[in-house]
Amino acid sequence: MQRREFLKLSAMAAAGSHVPMQGQSQPQRPNVILFVADQRTFGLSKATGYPLDTSPTLDRLQQQGIGFERNYCTMPLCVPSRISMLTGRWANAHRVRNNLMTSEAYFEKDICQVAHDQGYTTALCGKNHTYLRKDHVDFWREYTHTGGPHTNNAQHAAFDQYLQDTHYNVMDKPTPFPVEAQLPYRIVSDAIEFIDNAGQQPFFAQVSVPEPHNPEQVPAPYWNMFPSESIPERCAGPDKLKDTGFRMQWEYRMQQDASPQTEPLWRRYLSNYMGMLRLIDDQIQRLLHHVDTRGLRDNTLFLFTSDHGDALMNFGLGHKGADLRETVTHTPLIFNGHGVRHNEKVQQAFTSMADIMPTLCEVMGADIPHGVQGRSLWPLLQGESYPPEEFRSIYSSVGLGGLYYTDEDNVPYNIAEDPKGAAFDELNKVTLSGNQKMVRMGDWKLVFDMMGYGQLYNLKADPCELHNLFNQPAHAKEQASLMAELMMWFMRTEDSLPTGPQNRKYQTKWSTKHNWYAPYRKSGPPPAAYQP
């Protein structure tokens, strides 16, 4: 067994075997509720300028706390992004770059282990889709997109069968089950049970709903809460696919082959999606109301995020897949409660899914483990001073490597058939071929790949990313600056865990102040003329 595997497995065993001492209590350390939605794009609520009132509870939490408006996932796939959330590491460092590699996760210590070490009782309520297992937390209620534990509840079992029968498609009729059968309701009920039995210890609860991820279904009263005719126009329909690359075109043809009703029902897709956002929002309100009634709210930090976004039927595509567009990479990140002071200015900082783990380390009073690449947001949340340069940009990526598949490869659409019953899996060898990396800074966005192909967008002028400005002389300065920033991020997210001390010759120097790099810089923004 290699040393890195020994360290990883030893740390896992330590987390799983930890049993908090009887009567152990640290009331000064806040409880933490990490609420995670699946496939929830940023910008779909009134507080972010969307015309439909999908999330009044989250909007209120943002107005009282902080909602980072430039937050991005590390990779727009469930497993890589969720592992980044738990470990604070980008996908190229934790080494999981698709949804089938959970056992390959590579890190020193994750947030569940940190919480255990700090005397927290821990829970996973809802979707997992990572390397976590039942013995890694104190309370375990795992769900998938097609159901969860129902303990002889016939209605729950029938609803779970209904979910399986949807084949992950968009439904054109209201779901014939009450709200109480829906997974978000059941998951929040489990979270309430955990909180009520947590005792005197501080608790850390990951509450993870599988929605609004497909299947796009929703029951009354959320069905037609946002009628199809109220849905705003999308950025582009299938007629614009000719202006995109082969992989997006192939993905659309695959979707049409497996689920031809998806594109004609694009408004219904979004109507159901928005209705589900409101259902989730109401369950967040229910959860926090219970925390209030228990008298725990003042000592509880609540944060809301999503693992990635949804294509939102732009270019005729649902779900996610072959690109790094804003709708699939730009995600919400809201903090409210213990220690958080409202500050609209910091909401413009560029943040990442990877920043959650180091932030929670500091909230829990723990040192940030070696190998964590995200940056703690705790000083920003508390209203303390911080170097804006640290949060001037953010980085994301997608792809398995190798060459892009093209028309010449004649890949059949049935390679995307899902043996678990879904109509198709949009994440496959075609859509994830190659390797793309993205950086956001200011109003600009750069995407660059292993072939030397580039995309450059001014998102203020072109929020739908329809006009590629790459290599246009008028934007050479912005392109050069973004290329340097992208290279800086790529280097920053490399490491050589374990760091030692194997001997004194090889031992990494880590930032000791919130995992920030900016305080150590000796010159201005890169490219900078400075020799270390």
ChimeraX attribute file (.defattr): number of C-alpha atoms within 10 A of each C-alpha:
attribute: neighborCount
match mode: 1-to-1
recipient: residues
	/A:1	5
	/A:2	6
	/A:3	10
	/A:4	14
	/A:5	15
	/A:6	11
	/A:7	17
	/A:8	16
	/A:9	14
	/A:10	13
	/A:11	16
	/A:12	21
	/A:13	14
	/A:14	14
	/A:15	22
	/A:16	19
	/A:17	13
	/A:18	17
	/A:19	15
	/A:20	16
	/A:21	9
	/A:22	9
	/A:23	9
	/A:24	13
	/A:25	15
	/A:26	13
	/A:27	11
	/A:28	10
	/A:29	19
	/A:30	25
	/A:31	25
	/A:32	24
	/A:33	21
	/A:34	19
	/A:35	20
	/A:36	23
	/A:37	27
	/A:38	23
	/A:39	28
	/A:40	28
	/A:41	24
	/A:42	26
	/A:43	15
	/A:44	18
	/A:45	19
	/A:46	15
	/A:47	18
	/A:48	14
	/A:49	10
	/A:50	13
	/A:51	13
	/A:52	15
	/A:53	18
	/A:54	25
	/A:55	23
	/A:56	16
	/A:57	18
	/A:58	26
	/A:59	19
	/A:60	12
	/A:61	21
	/A:62	23
	/A:63	16
	/A:64	16
	/A:65	25
	/A:66	25
	/A:67	29
	/A:68	23
	/A:69	21
	/A:70	22
	/A:71	24
	/A:72	32
	/A:73	32
	/A:74	30
	/A:75	30
	/A:76	32
	/A:77	24
	/A:78	21
	/A:79	24
	/A:80	30
	/A:81	31
	/A:82	27
	/A:83	30
	/A:84	32
	/A:85	26
	/A:86	23
	/A:87	30
	/A:88	33
	/A:89	31
	/A:90	31
	/A:91	25
	/A:92	17
	/A:93	21
	/A:94	24
	/A:95	17
	/A:96	24
	/A:97	27
	/A:98	21
	/A:99	15
	/A:100	12
	/A:101	14
	/A:102	18
	/A:103	10
	/A:104	13
	/A:105	22
	/A:106	24
	/A:107	26
	/A:108	21
	/A:109	21
	/A:110	25
	/A:111	22
	/A:112	27
	/A:113	23
	/A:114	21
	/A:115	23
	/A:116	23
	/A:117	17
	/A:118	17
	/A:119	20
	/A:120	29
	/A:121	26
	/A:122	25
	/A:123	25
	/A:124	28
	/A:125	26
	/A:126	30
	/A:127	24
	/A:128	23
	/A:129	18
	/A:130	21
	/A:131	16
	/A:132	17
	/A:133	14
	/A:134	13
	/A:135	14
	/A:136	22
	/A:137	23
	/A:138	23
	/A:139	20
	/A:140	19
	/A:141	19
	/A:142	19
	/A:143	22
	/A:144	15
	/A:145	20
	/A:146	18
	/A:147	24
	/A:148	18
	/A:149	16
	/A:150	14
	/A:151	8
	/A:152	8
	/A:153	10
	/A:154	10
	/A:155	14
	/A:156	21
	/A:157	17
	/A:158	15
	/A:159	20
	/A:160	21
	/A:161	13
	/A:162	16
	/A:163	21
	/A:164	17
	/A:165	14
	/A:166	18
	/A:167	18
	/A:168	21
	/A:169	21
	/A:170	24
	/A:171	19
	/A:172	15
	/A:173	13
	/A:174	15
	/A:175	19
	/A:176	13
	/A:177	16
	/A:178	13
	/A:179	18
	/A:180	12
	/A:181	20
	/A:182	21
	/A:183	26
	/A:184	28
	/A:185	20
	/A:186	24
	/A:187	25
	/A:188	23
	/A:189	17
	/A:190	21
	/A:191	25
	/A:192	18
	/A:193	12
	/A:194	23
	/A:195	24
	/A:196	12
	/A:197	11
	/A:198	18
	/A:199	14
	/A:200	14
	/A:201	22
	/A:202	25
	/A:203	23
	/A:204	29
	/A:205	24
	/A:206	21
	/A:207	24
	/A:208	27
	/A:209	26
	/A:210	22
	/A:211	25
	/A:212	28
	/A:213	21
	/A:214	24
	/A:215	24
	/A:216	24
	/A:217	28
	/A:218	29
	/A:219	20
	/A:220	15
	/A:221	12
	/A:222	22
	/A:223	22
	/A:224	19
	/A:225	18
	/A:226	20
	/A:227	16
	/A:228	16
	/A:229	11
	/A:230	13
	/A:231	16
	/A:232	12
	/A:233	10
	/A:234	15
	/A:235	14
	/A:236	15
	/A:237	15
	/A:238	14
	/A:239	9
	/A:240	14
	/A:241	18
	/A:242	11
	/A:243	12
	/A:244	11
	/A:245	12
	/A:246	18
	/A:247	20
	/A:248	21
	/A:249	21
	/A:250	21
	/A:251	25
	/A:252	21
	/A:253	16
	/A:254	21
	/A:255	23
	/A:256	16
	/A:257	14
	/A:258	19
	/A:259	16
	/A:260	13
	/A:261	15
	/A:262	20
	/A:263	22
	/A:264	10
	/A:265	17
	/A:266	22
	/A:267	21
	/A:268	25
	/A:269	24
	/A:270	22
	/A:271	25
	/A:272	31
	/A:273	28
	/A:274	29
	/A:275	27
	/A:276	25
	/A:277	23
	/A:278	23
	/A:279	26
	/A:280	25
	/A:281	19
	/A:282	19
	/A:283	20
	/A:284	21
	/A:285	16
	/A:286	17
	/A:287	18
	/A:288	20
	/A:289	13
	/A:290	16
	/A:291	18
	/A:292	13
	/A:293	9
	/A:294	11
	/A:295	11
	/A:296	16
	/A:297	19
	/A:298	13
	/A:299	18
	/A:300	23
	/A:301	21
	/A:302	22
	/A:303	24
	/A:304	21
	/A:305	27
	/A:306	29
	/A:307	31
	/A:308	30
	/A:309	29
	/A:310	28
	/A:311	21
	/A:312	23
	/A:313	23
	/A:314	20
	/A:315	22
	/A:316	26
	/A:317	26
	/A:318	24
	/A:319	19
	/A:320	25
	/A:321	25
	/A:322	25
	/A:323	22
	/A:324	20
	/A:325	20
	/A:326	19
	/A:327	24
	/A:328	27
	/A:329	32
	/A:330	27
	/A:331	29
	/A:332	28
	/A:333	24
	/A:334	21
	/A:335	24
	/A:336	24
	/A:337	20
	/A:338	21
	/A:339	19
	/A:340	19
	/A:341	17
	/A:342	21
	/A:343	16
	/A:344	14
	/A:345	10
	/A:346	19
	/A:347	20
	/A:348	16
	/A:349	22
	/A:350	22
	/A:351	27
	/A:352	30
	/A:353	31
	/A:354	27
	/A:355	25
	/A:356	25
	/A:357	28
	/A:358	30
	/A:359	24
	/A:360	22
	/A:361	21
	/A:362	16
	/A:363	19
	/A:364	23
	/A:365	14
	/A:366	15
	/A:367	13
	/A:368	28
	/A:369	20
	/A:370	18
	/A:371	24
	/A:372	26
	/A:373	26
	/A:374	26
	/A:375	25
	/A:376	25
	/A:377	24
	/A:378	20
	/A:379	15
	/A:380	22
	/A:381	22
	/A:382	16
	/A:383	14
	/A:384	9
	/A:385	8
	/A:386	15
	/A:387	12
	/A:388	14
	/A:389	16
	/A:390	17
	/A:391	20
	/A:392	16
	/A:393	22
	/A:394	23
	/A:395	28
	/A:396	26
	/A:397	24
	/A:398	28
	/A:399	27
	/A:400	18
	/A:401	14
	/A:402	11
	/A:403	13
	/A:404	19
	/A:405	18
	/A:406	14
	/A:407	9
	/A:408	6
	/A:409	9
	/A:410	8
	/A:411	13
	/A:412	9
	/A:413	17
	/A:414	13
	/A:415	13
	/A:416	21
	/A:417	16
	/A:418	13
	/A:419	9
	/A:420	9
	/A:421	13
	/A:422	18
	/A:423	19
	/A:424	23
	/A:425	21
	/A:426	22
	/A:427	19
	/A:428	18
	/A:429	15
	/A:430	26
	/A:431	24
	/A:432	23
	/A:433	20
	/A:434	19
	/A:435	17
	/A:436	23
	/A:437	22
	/A:438	28
	/A:439	23
	/A:440	22
	/A:441	20
	/A:442	16
	/A:443	12
	/A:444	18
	/A:445	23
	/A:446	25
	/A:447	24
	/A:448	19
	/A:449	17
	/A:450	14
	/A:451	11
	/A:452	7
	/A:453	10
	/A:454	19
	/A:455	17
	/A:456	23
	/A:457	23
	/A:458	20
	/A:459	17
	/A:460	11
	/A:461	11
	/A:462	13
	/A:463	14
	/A:464	17
	/A:465	18
	/A:466	15
	/A:467	15
	/A:468	14
	/A:469	18
	/A:470	19
	/A:471	13
	/A:472	10
	/A:473	9
	/A:474	10
	/A:475	14
	/A:476	13
	/A:477	10
	/A:478	17
	/A:479	23
	/A:480	14
	/A:481	15
	/A:482	25
	/A:483	19
	/A:484	16
	/A:485	23
	/A:486	24
	/A:487	14
	/A:488	14
	/A:489	17
	/A:490	18
	/A:491	9
	/A:492	12
	/A:493	18
	/A:494	15
	/A:495	17
	/A:496	11
	/A:497	18
	/A:498	19
	/A:499	16
	/A:500	12
	/A:501	10
	/A:502	9
	/A:503	8
	/A:504	8
	/A:505	8
	/A:506	11
	/A:507	14
	/A:508	16
	/A:509	8
	/A:510	16
	/A:511	16
	/A:512	10
	/A:513	12
	/A:514	18
	/A:515	21
	/A:516	20
	/A:517	16
	/A:518	17
	/A:519	12
	/A:520	8
	/A:521	13
	/A:522	12
	/A:523	12
	/A:524	11
	/A:525	14
	/A:526	16
	/A:527	14
	/A:528	11
	/A:529	10
	/A:530	10
	/A:531	6
	/A:532	5
